[in-house]
Amino acid sequence: MDLKGASPPIGIFDSGLGGLTVASAIRQALPHERLLYFGDNVHIPYGERSNAEILAFSQAITDALLAQGCKLIVIACNTASAAALKPLRERMPQVRFVGMEPAVKPAVEHTRTGVVGVIATIATVQGEVFASIVERFAQGVTVLQQACPNLVRQIEAGEFDTPKTEAMLHGWLDPMVEKNIDALVLGCTHYPLIRPLIQRVVGDGVRVIDPAPAIARRVESMLREDGDLAPADAEGSLTCWTSGPPGTFQAILDRIGLRSEAVHHAPWRDGTLTLLP
């Protein structure tokens, strides 16, 4: 990959395909930027792994993206952000990181019933970051939280709108709707990939909140503040790597209408990762 004379890229990573929802939002907000994306599909789902494992994966992925000259790293995974964002910032204070957190604040600001729901991985809803967000922003509002085990696996398998996925969602979401939620926070970057199905399950009276646009705005703000945005005449692009099968990854890209210059395979070797063209 020839980086000579080009604006440094933005690095984005997730445990798999979910972070592509964030990449898509950044692509729309910053069309002149070059984006490098890594999906760690071979280790999915992160939500079932220990914090130590997630931090080790996140450190190695960050190192690989920085080796490609990235000017900012987006941890496009709620689970990885909860486990690794703080320690990575402490270890690498010179690196600009943007992480994910459940969008409880906008849900609370717009609720009329005083009841909002959050769906996420087990690791996210049980984590300190989520508890802190609820404590800071949800005073006087009831926050119903629901872990959705195996939903990430369904999405990674391409089960975007199948009877099994719909039945799983009804099991988690119907009790929330019965308790009068009027906002539902998608606390995992995979979940927006099935947003139409989620909206159908909860009904039009519930606002479904995807945090990706807010993350894109945060990236733009940080780069603009530092005078580090790509020039307006630069040609933006997206290049992807996956530790899993590139063919499966490409099929999901096609399905969500996100164009990538290429999808490369990047295997793990003794705990390290190298992103090669």
C-alpha positions in Angstrom: 0.0 0.0 0.0 1.6 3.3 -1.1 1.0 6.0 1.5 3.5 8.5 0.0 2.0 12.0 -0.3 -1.4 10.8 1.1 -3.2 12.0 4.2 -2.7 9.4 7.0 -5.6 7.0 7.4 -8.1 6.4 10.2 -7.9 3.0 11.8 -11.0 1.2 12.8 -11.4 -2.2 14.4 -14.1 -4.5 15.8 -14.5 -8.2 16.8 -16.1 -8.8 13.4 -18.5 -7.1 11.1 -20.4 -4.9 13.5 -17.9 -2.0 13.3 -18.7 -1.7 9.6 -21.7 0.3 10.8 -19.3 2.8 12.3 -17.1 2.8 9.3 -20.1 3.5 7.1 -21.1 6.5 9.3 -17.5 7.8 9.2 -17.4 7.3 5.4 -20.5 9.4 5.0 -19.3 12.2 7.4 -15.7 12.3 6.1 -15.8 11.2 2.5 -12.2 12.4 1.8 -10.6 10.2 4.5 -8.9 6.9 3.9 -10.2 4.2 6.3 -8.4 1.0 7.3 -10.7 -1.6 9.0 -9.8 -4.8 10.8 -12.5 -7.3 11.8 -11.3 -10.0 14.2 -13.8 -12.5 13.0 -11.7 -15.5 14.1 -12.1 -14.5 17.8 -15.7 -13.5 17.7 -17.6 -12.9 19.9 -15.5 -10.7 22.3 -18.5 -10.5 24.6 -17.8 -14.1 25.8 -14.1 -13.5 26.4 -12.1 -12.2 29.4 -11.0 -8.6 29.7 -7.4 -9.8 29.6 -8.0 -11.5 26.3 -9.8 -8.6 24.8 -7.1 -6.1 25.9 -4.4 -8.4 24.3 -6.3 -8.5 21.1 -7.0 -4.8 21.1 -3.3 -3.9 21.8 -2.1 -6.1 18.9 -4.7 -4.7 16.5 -3.8 -1.2 17.5 -0.1 -1.9 16.9 -0.9 -3.3 13.5 -3.0 -0.3 12.5 -0.4 2.2 13.8 2.2 0.4 11.7 0.0 1.4 8.7 0.4 5.0 9.7 -3.0 5.6 11.2 -3.6 9.0 12.7 -6.5 8.0 15.0 -7.9 4.6 16.2 -11.6 4.0 16.5 -12.5 1.0 18.7 -15.8 0.3 16.9 -16.8 -2.3 19.5 -18.6 -1.7 22.8 -17.1 -4.7 24.4 -13.5 -3.9 23.4 -14.1 -0.2 24.4 -15.2 -1.2 27.9 -12.3 -3.6 28.4 -9.4 -1.9 26.5 -10.0 1.8 25.9 -8.8 3.1 29.3 -5.7 0.9 29.5 -4.8 1.6 25.9 -5.0 5.3 26.5 -2.8 4.9 29.6 -0.2 2.8 27.7 -0.2 4.9 24.6 -1.0 8.6 25.6 0.4 9.8 22.2 -2.3 8.0 20.3 -5.8 9.4 19.7 -8.5 6.9 20.4 -12.3 7.1 20.0 -14.3 4.4 21.7 -17.9 3.3 21.9 -20.3 3.6 24.8 -24.0 2.8 25.0 -26.0 5.9 23.9 -27.9 6.1 27.2 -27.7 9.9 27.4 -29.7 10.7 24.2 -32.2 8.1 25.1 -32.8 9.7 28.5 -33.0 13.2 27.0 -35.8 12.2 24.6 -37.8 9.8 26.7 -41.4 10.7 27.5 -42.4 7.6 29.4 -39.3 7.7 31.6 -38.4 4.1 30.6 -35.6 3.3 28.1 -34.1 0.0 27.1 -30.5 -1.1 26.3 -29.5 -4.3 24.5 -25.9 -5.3 24.4 -23.5 -8.1 25.0 -23.1 -9.7 28.4 -19.7 -8.1 28.9 -21.1 -4.7 28.1 -24.1 -4.7 30.4 -22.1 -6.2 33.3 -19.2 -3.8 32.9 -18.2 -0.8 35.0 -18.4 1.6 32.0 -22.1 0.9 31.5 -22.8 1.2 35.2 -21.1 4.5 35.3 -23.0 5.8 32.2 -26.4 4.9 33.8 -25.3 6.5 37.1 -24.3 9.7 35.4 -27.0 10.2 32.8 -30.1 8.2 33.9 -31.1 9.9 37.1 -34.9 9.7 37.5 -35.2 7.4 34.5 -35.7 3.6 34.5 -33.1 1.9 32.3 -34.0 -1.7 31.4 -30.9 -3.6 30.3 -30.8 -6.9 28.4 -27.9 -9.0 27.4 -28.4 -10.8 24.1 -26.3 -13.9 24.0 -25.6 -15.4 20.6 -27.2 -12.5 18.7 -23.7 -11.5 17.4 -23.3 -15.0 16.1 -26.6 -14.8 14.3 -25.6 -11.5 12.6 -22.1 -12.8 11.7 -23.8 -15.8 10.0 -25.9 -13.4 7.9 -29.1 -14.2 9.7 -30.3 -10.6 9.4 -34.0 -11.3 9.1 -34.9 -14.9 9.8 -37.6 -16.5 11.9 -34.9 -17.6 14.5 -33.4 -14.1 14.8 -36.9 -12.6 15.1 -37.9 -15.1 17.8 -34.7 -14.3 19.8 -35.5 -10.6 19.6 -39.1 -11.0 20.7 -37.9 -13.0 23.7 -35.6 -10.1 24.8 -37.6 -7.1 23.6 -41.3 -7.9 24.2 -40.8 -7.6 28.1 -39.3 -4.2 27.6 -42.1 -3.0 25.3 -44.6 -4.3 27.9 -42.9 -2.1 30.5 -43.4 1.0 28.2 -40.0 1.8 26.8 -40.0 4.5 24.2 -36.3 4.4 23.3 -34.0 1.4 22.7 -30.3 1.8 22.7 -28.3 -0.5 20.5 -25.3 -1.2 22.7 -23.4 -3.3 20.2 -22.1 -2.2 16.8 -23.4 -5.4 15.3 -27.0 -4.7 16.1 -27.6 -1.8 13.6 -27.1 -4.4 10.9 -30.5 -5.8 11.9 -32.1 -2.4 12.8 -35.1 -2.9 10.4 -35.9 -6.2 12.2 -35.4 -4.7 15.6 -37.7 -1.7 14.7 -40.4 -4.1 13.5 -40.2 -6.1 16.7 -40.5 -3.1 19.1 -42.9 -1.1 16.9 -42.9 2.5 15.6 -43.6 3.9 19.0 -40.0 3.1 20.2 -37.1 5.1 19.0 -34.2 2.9 18.1 -30.8 4.6 18.8 -27.7 3.8 16.7 -24.6 5.4 18.2 -22.5 5.3 15.0 -23.4 8.8 13.7 -22.3 10.3 17.0 -19.0 8.5 16.8 -18.4 9.8 13.3 -19.1 13.4 14.6 -16.6 12.8 17.4 -13.9 11.6 15.0 -14.5 14.7 12.8 -14.4 17.0 15.7 -11.1 15.6 17.0 -9.4 15.7 13.6 -10.7 19.2 12.9 -9.5 20.5 16.3 -6.0 19.2 15.5 -6.0 20.5 11.9 -5.6 16.9 10.8 -8.6 16.4 8.4 -7.8 15.1 4.9 -7.8 17.9 2.3 -11.1 18.5 0.4 -9.6 17.3 -2.8 -8.4 14.0 -1.4 -9.9 10.7 -2.5 -11.4 8.7 0.3 -11.3 4.9 0.4 -12.0 1.9 2.6 -9.6 -1.0 2.9 -10.5 -4.0 5.0 -8.8 -6.9 6.7 -10.3 -9.9 8.5 -8.8 -12.7 10.5 -11.7 -14.8 9.1 -12.8 -15.7 5.6 -12.6 -12.7 3.2 -15.4 -14.0 1.1 -17.9 -13.9 4.0 -16.8 -10.5 4.9 -17.2 -9.2 1.3 -20.7 -10.6 1.2 -21.8 -8.5 4.2 -20.1 -5.4 2.7 -22.2 -5.9 -0.4 -25.3 -6.4 1.6 -25.0 -3.2 3.5 -23.9 -1.2 0.5 -20.4 -0.3 1.7 -17.7 -0.3 -0.9 -14.2 -1.5 0.0 -11.1 -1.2 -2.1 -10.2 -4.7 -1.0 -10.8 -7.3 1.7 -7.5 -9.0 2.8 -7.0 -12.0 5.1 -4.8 -11.2 8.1 -4.1 -14.2 10.2 -2.9 -14.1 13.8 0.6 -15.5 14.4 1.7 -16.1 18.0 -0.4 -13.3 19.3 0.7 -10.7 16.8 -1.0 -9.3 13.7 0.4 -7.8 10.5 -1.8 -6.1 7.9 -0.4 -6.8 4.5 -1.9 -5.9 1.1 
